[in-house]
Every structure is written in structure tokens, then in C-alpha cells.
Amino acid sequence: MARFSRKAVAERALGRCEYCWLPATESVLPHSIDHIRARKHRGRTTMQNTCWCCAQCNGAKGSDATSYDPETDELVRLFNPRADQWNDHFAWDGAVLRGKTPIGRATVVLLRVNDPARIEHRRLLVAAGVYPES
């Protein structure tokens, strides 16, 4: 297993948030390391338990590991960048991120990925050609 370092986490993520894909270069607030399983829940600081995360997603996620799917109202686990494939759970609809599965939908809602200000920011980045849509 790779040795943990902040640089290695950022490089593995290609410099973008592993939840909403916001490039660190296009954010006013710095990206940071997110513990997928929070430290308060005995999550370790390892390459397997960390991901690169924008301030908005990290602040909204906090130590949560689950949320409710808005379509079924069932409690489901959140997207795990180390265990799940991003494209299995999410799809872009312009600058709006859609959840394709209960995990994807619950993650999008909990992380407030589609708040109006975040959508507008992404719309501008997409128009400038610096934000990935797929």
C-alpha cells in the first residue's frame, strides 16, 4: 500500500475533489484531506481511508457516513471514493450533478453539491472549459 502523504492524496485525485470533481485550482478555499471514515469513528489517516475534498463537500460531510436517499427515504451509506466507482453513482447534467443510485443521490443531497451558488460556479467553469463534465 502507498505511504500516506498529503501530496499523494491530491495526486491520486488528479487535484480535484473526489466527490464533486471541483479542481483545487478553481477554488478560493483550499482543498483538504477528508477521512472517509471519520477519525471520531476510529478512522485512520491512511491512503485507503482518505480522499481529496473541496471545502464545501468536506464541510457538509463532516463525520457522516450515511444519509437518506431522497427518492426512497431509505438510509444508505455515502459514496466511498476508495470502494466505489464515481461513474457508477453520478452523472453530469450540464453543471448539475445527478445521483444515479441511492448512494449517489444521498451523497449529492448531504454534500449540498447542487446548491445554486455551486451550480453557478460550475456552470462558469464548464463554459470556460476547465470543469470536467464526465
C-alpha positions as CSV (number, residue, x, y, z in Angstrom):
1,M,0.0,0.0,0.0
2,A,1.2,3.5,-0.8
3,R,2.7,5.6,2.0
4,F,0.4,8.3,3.2
5,S,1.1,11.9,2.3
6,R,-1.0,14.9,1.6
7,K,0.7,15.2,-1.8
8,A,0.0,11.6,-2.7
9,V,-3.7,12.0,-1.8
10,A,-4.0,15.1,-4.0
11,E,-2.1,13.5,-6.9
12,R,-4.3,10.3,-6.7
13,A,-7.4,12.6,-7.1
14,L,-5.8,14.4,-10.0
15,G,-6.1,17.6,-8.0
16,R,-9.9,17.6,-7.9
17,C,-12.5,16.9,-5.2
18,E,-13.3,13.2,-5.2
19,Y,-17.0,13.9,-4.6
20,C,-17.9,16.9,-6.9
21,W,-14.8,17.0,-9.1
22,L,-14.1,20.7,-8.4
23,P,-10.4,21.3,-9.4
24,A,-8.4,22.7,-6.5
25,T,-7.0,25.3,-8.9
26,E,-10.6,26.7,-9.4
27,S,-11.5,27.1,-5.7
28,V,-11.0,30.1,-3.5
29,L,-10.9,27.8,-0.4
30,P,-8.1,25.2,-0.3
31,H,-9.0,21.5,-0.8
32,S,-8.1,19.3,2.2
33,I,-8.0,15.7,3.2
34,D,-11.3,14.0,4.1
35,H,-11.3,11.0,6.3
36,I,-13.9,8.7,4.6
37,R,-14.4,7.0,7.9
38,A,-14.1,9.9,10.4
39,R,-11.4,9.9,13.0
40,K,-14.1,10.1,15.7
41,H,-15.4,6.8,14.4
42,R,-11.9,5.3,14.6
43,G,-11.0,6.1,11.0
44,R,-7.3,6.1,10.4
45,T,-5.2,8.5,8.5
46,T,-4.2,6.2,5.7
47,M,-4.3,6.3,1.9
48,Q,-7.2,3.8,2.0
49,N,-9.3,6.0,4.3
50,T,-8.6,9.4,2.9
51,C,-9.6,11.4,-0.2
52,W,-9.0,14.9,-1.6
53,C,-12.0,17.1,-0.9
54,C,-13.2,20.6,-1.6
55,A,-14.1,22.8,1.4
56,Q,-17.8,22.7,0.6
57,C,-18.1,19.0,0.3
58,N,-15.9,18.4,3.4
59,G,-17.8,20.9,5.5
60,A,-21.1,19.4,4.5
61,K,-20.0,15.8,5.0
62,G,-18.4,16.3,8.4
63,S,-18.2,12.9,10.2
64,D,-21.3,11.5,8.4
65,A,-21.1,8.0,6.9
66,T,-24.8,7.7,5.9
67,S,-27.7,9.8,4.7
68,Y,-31.2,9.3,3.3
69,D,-31.9,8.7,-0.4
70,P,-34.3,11.4,-1.4
71,E,-36.3,9.1,-3.7
72,T,-36.8,6.1,-1.3
73,D,-36.2,7.8,2.1
74,E,-34.0,4.8,3.0
75,L,-30.8,5.3,5.0
76,V,-27.8,4.4,2.8
77,R,-24.1,4.7,3.1
78,L,-22.3,7.6,1.4
79,F,-20.2,7.3,-1.7
80,N,-16.7,5.9,-0.8
81,P,-14.0,7.1,-3.3
82,R,-11.8,4.1,-2.4
83,A,-14.5,1.4,-2.8
84,D,-16.9,2.8,-5.4
85,Q,-16.6,3.9,-9.0
86,W,-17.7,7.5,-9.4
87,N,-19.4,6.9,-12.8
88,D,-21.5,4.1,-11.3
89,H,-23.1,6.6,-8.9
90,F,-23.1,10.0,-10.5
91,A,-23.7,11.7,-13.9
92,W,-23.4,15.3,-15.0
93,D,-26.5,17.1,-16.4
94,G,-24.7,20.2,-17.5
95,A,-23.4,21.8,-14.3
96,V,-25.8,19.8,-12.1
97,L,-24.6,16.5,-10.6
98,R,-27.2,13.8,-10.6
99,G,-27.1,10.7,-8.4
100,K,-27.8,7.5,-10.4
101,T,-28.1,5.2,-7.4
102,P,-29.4,5.6,-3.8
103,I,-25.7,6.1,-2.7
104,G,-25.2,8.8,-5.3
105,R,-28.5,10.6,-4.6
106,A,-27.9,10.5,-0.8
107,T,-24.3,11.8,-1.3
108,V,-25.4,14.7,-3.6
109,V,-28.0,15.8,-1.2
110,L,-25.9,15.5,2.0
111,L,-22.9,17.3,0.5
112,R,-25.2,20.0,-1.0
113,V,-23.5,19.6,-4.3
114,N,-26.3,21.3,-6.2
115,D,-26.8,24.4,-4.1
116,P,-27.5,27.3,-6.5
117,A,-24.2,29.1,-5.9
118,R,-22.2,25.8,-6.5
119,I,-24.1,25.1,-9.7
120,E,-23.5,28.7,-11.0
121,H,-19.8,28.3,-10.2
122,R,-19.6,25.0,-12.1
123,R,-21.6,26.5,-15.0
124,L,-19.0,29.2,-15.4
125,L,-16.1,26.7,-15.1
126,V,-17.8,24.4,-17.7
127,A,-18.2,27.4,-20.1
128,A,-14.5,28.3,-19.6
129,G,-13.6,24.7,-20.4
130,V,-11.9,24.0,-17.0
131,Y,-14.5,21.8,-15.4
132,P,-14.9,18.2,-16.3
133,E,-18.4,17.0,-17.2
134,S,-17.7,13.3,-17.5
